[in-house]
């Protein structure tokens, strides 16, 4: 059976191939710390990728579809695409935060990061930069679970709502998603700067 025939099979094949490569190329270097970072990046790509899809593709496309009175409309996207995308989106967001917390804890940087590097006598540059990214990611996670998903449930009809409530929910969800889209840009900058040696005090 070809694993590429299903999403589950493709994910399984990718994970197995990654583990084989890690053990073959760096058998003494692949440890819990590296595993946490890999899973954090992997789940983060899924989360931010879907965030960008929503903001750059789906929201503008649904607006155009709604304005096109003679066209097919956006019912197909709302009924079939959006629920699946939101499923992966919200759980990828949670997985990204949890693996990020694991990564910071494994490197003894969790408390320092959320204190923005100010727990010692001098500011820890690594914890400051990664901490800004972590705080931005935390705000984004809270937006996903506290604003985007609850309001999208009304928009998609998962939770009963009047047309007026749906319109309000659509606006709140869009603004929260657009906020996350904007916050992701400096968040990714901080993560990249901290993770690629742009600041001193790296834990590896």
N, C-alpha and C positions, 0 to 999 in steps of 0.2 A: 504494500500500500504506500503510495507516494505521500509523504508528510506535508508536501506543499499543497495538497488538495484542501486543506483546512487551515484556519487561523491557528487553532490549537496545535496542530501538527507542525506548522512553520515555527511557532514560538518554541516548541519542544526541541526541534532540530537546531535552532539557533542557540539555545541554552546549552545543549549537549556539545555542540561544536565549540562554543566558547570555553566550556570546562576542559575539553580535551586539549585545546590550544593553550590554555593557561597552565595545565599540568605538564604539557610537553615543552613549552617555551620557558616557563619560569616556575619549575616545581618547588623551589625553596622560597620564592617570593610571594606566591599566591597564598595569602592568609586571610584571617577574618577582617582585618582592616581593608585589604584590597577588595574583598568580597562586598563589604558594606559600600565602598565607593562605587564599585561596578553597578550594584543594584540601584544605588541612588541615581547614578547617571542614566541608567536604563529606564527607570520609572519616570525620571524627570523629562527625558526625551518624549515619552508617551504623553505626559501631562501637558508640557509646553507645546508639543506638536499639535495636540487637539485644541489647545487654547488659541493658537495661531490660525488653525483651520476655522474655528468658529468666527473669529474676528475678521479675518482676511477673506474668507470664502463664504461661509454659510449665512452670516447675518446680512452682508450686502446682497447675496443672491436671493435671499427670502424677501428682502425689500423690493428688489427688481421684480420678482415673481408676483408679489402682492400688487404692484402698480400696473402689471401687464394684464389688463382685463380680458384680453382674448387668449391668453396663454393658459398653460396647464396649472399654474399656481404652485404654491409650495407645500401642498398637503402631503405629497409623497415624502418629502424631506422630513417634515414634522412627524409623520407617522412611523416611518421606517428607519430613517438615518439618525435623527436627533436622539431618540432614546438610547440607541446602542452607543453612539458617540459620547453621550453624557454618562453612561455606565462606566466606560473605560476612563473617561475624564475624571470623574470624582474619586474613583478608587486609585487611579494613578497619582492623583494629588496627595491622597493620604499615604500611599506607599512611598512617594518621594519625601514627604516630611519625616516619616518614621525611619527610613533608611538614612536620611540626612542626620537625624538625631543619633542613630546608631553610629554613624561614621564619626560625628563629633565626639560622642562619648568614648568610643574606642581610642581616639587620639587625645583623650583627656582635655577636650576643648569645649564641651557642651555649655557648662556654666559660664566660662570665659567668653564664649561667643555671644551668648544672650546678654551678657553684661558689657558687650562691646569692648572687650579686652581691658577692662578697668578694674579687675580684681587684684592686681598686683601693685607694686610701688610705681611702676611705669606702665604705660599703655602697651599691650601686646598687639603689634601691628596685624599679625595673622588673624587673631581673634576679632579684632575690630572690623577688618574687611569681610571675613567670612560671616561675622555676626550681623553686619548690615544685610548681607544676602539672606541669612537665616530669618531675620525679622521680616524682610520683604516676603519671603516664601511663606512665613507663618500667616501674615496678613492675607496673602493670596489663598491659602488653604481655608482660612475662616470665611473668606468671600465665597469660595466654592460651596462649602457645606452650609453656611449660614444665610447666603443670599441667592446665589445662582441656582443651586439645585432645588430649594424649596419653591422658588418662583417659577422655575421651569416645569415643575410638576403641575402647577396650575395652567401654564401655557399649553402643555401637551395633553391636558385632560386627565392626568393621573389622579389629581385631586380636583374635585368639583369646584367650579368657579364661574361667576357670571362673566359676560363679555367685558364689562367694565373692570372687573378684577383681573381678568386675563391681560387686558391692555396695560394695566398698572404693573402687573407681574412681569410682563415682557420688557417694559422700560427698566424696571429695577434690575432684572437679570442681565440686560444688555449693558447697563452702566457698570455693574459689578464686574462683568466679563471684560469690558473695555478698560476698567481700572487695573485688573490683573494683567491685561495685555501691556499696558504702559509700565506697570511695576516690574514685569518680567525682564524688561530691557536693562535697567540698572542691576536687578538681581543677578542676571546672567553675567554681567560685567564683573560684579563682585566675586561670584563663584569662580569665574575663569581666572581672575587676578590672583585670588588666594590659592587656587589649586594648581597653578602653573608657575609658582615661584616668583610672582611679582612682588611679594612682600616677605619680610624676614619672619623667622620663627615657625617655619613649616614643620609639622610633626613627623615628617618622613624624609 
